[in-house]
């Protein structure tokens, strides 16, 4: 089952004609200008991309208006779509870092620190 954030949509809000290029740009993270330019070059050179564009415009669902909270969340989900394994590695690394820092705080708290012990006793 696909998450709504990992599905290809057509983006009418940022689109020019049907929003297909804007949707593909949102999905891949590529600048929409370069996608439109490439689509236009292919369409002028081959002809069949015009048909593919309109078929995609008919098949794809409209992008939900509040799919992302902010630009950083959009960038995160683009990274997930581009490379899920790399994203999982980055998340694991972030959790390892948090775990390491938490272990350092815990060892400092439970270690024999007379100054910390005296301060805690004074607070009681």
N, C-alpha and C positions, 0 to 999 in steps of 0.2 A: 504494500500500500504506500503510495507516494504522499509525502507531506505537501501541503499547499505551497511551501516555500521552495520545493525542489521540482515543481512542475513548470513547463513552458507555457506562458500565456502570451496573448497579444496585448500590447500596452497602448490603448487608445489615448490615454492622457498625454503621453509623450510622443505619440506617433504622428505621422504626416498623412498617410492615406488610410491604412487599416490597422496600423500599429504592429505589424509583423516584425519589421526590422527593430523597432524599439523593444519588443518583447524578447527577441533573440539577443539583443545587446544587454538587456537586463539579466537574462539567463546566463550568458557567458562572461559578462564583465568587459566586453570589448566596447570601445567607443562607438556610439550609434552612427556617427558621421561616416566612419570607415566601413561599417556594415552597409549603410545605404549606398555609398560609393561603389563598393564591391558588387552589391546586388544590381545596381544600375548598369555597371560594366558587363556583368554576366547577361543581363536581360537584353542589352543592345547587341551583344556579340552572338548569343545563342538563340534568344527568343523564348525558349521554353520556361525560363525562370519567371516570366510574367504570369504564366499559368500556375506555376508552383506557388507564387506569392499569393494569388487570389484563392487557391485551394487552402493554403495554410490560414489565410484570413477567415475562411469559412469554418474550418475545422477547430482551430484553437479557441479556447475560452477566453473571455475578457479577464484581465488581471484584477483581482480584488483590490478595492481602493486603499485598504489599510493592511497590506501584506507585511510591511516592515515598519518598525517604530521609528527608525532613523537610518541615516546613511551607513553607519558602522554595522548595523544589523544586515543591511542589504549587502555590504561588502563581505561579511562573514558567510552568508548563504551562497554568494557567488563562488567563494572559495570552496565551500562544501560541494557544490555542483561540479566544479572544475577538477578537484582532487580530494575525494573523501578520505583516502588513506593519509594524505599529508595533513588534512585538518584534524583527523583523529590523533596523529602523532603530536601535533601542536597542542592539542587539549591535554594529552597525557603528560607532555613536558610541563605544561602550566600546573597541572595537579601535583606532579613530582616536586616542582619548585615550592608550591604552597605547603606540601607535606614536609619538605626539608626545613622551611622557615618555622613551621609549627613545632617540629621536633626541637629546633634550637630554642624556641621560647619555653617549651616544656622542660628541657634539660636545665635551662637557666632558673626556672621556677623551682624545680625539685632539688637543685644542687645545694650544697652547703654554702650558703651565702649569709654570713652573720649580719651584714648591714641590712639585707632584705628582711631577715628574720626579725631584727630589732624594729624595723619600720612597721612590719605587719603586727607585731605585738603592741606597738605604740598605738596603732589604729583601733585595737580591740578595746 
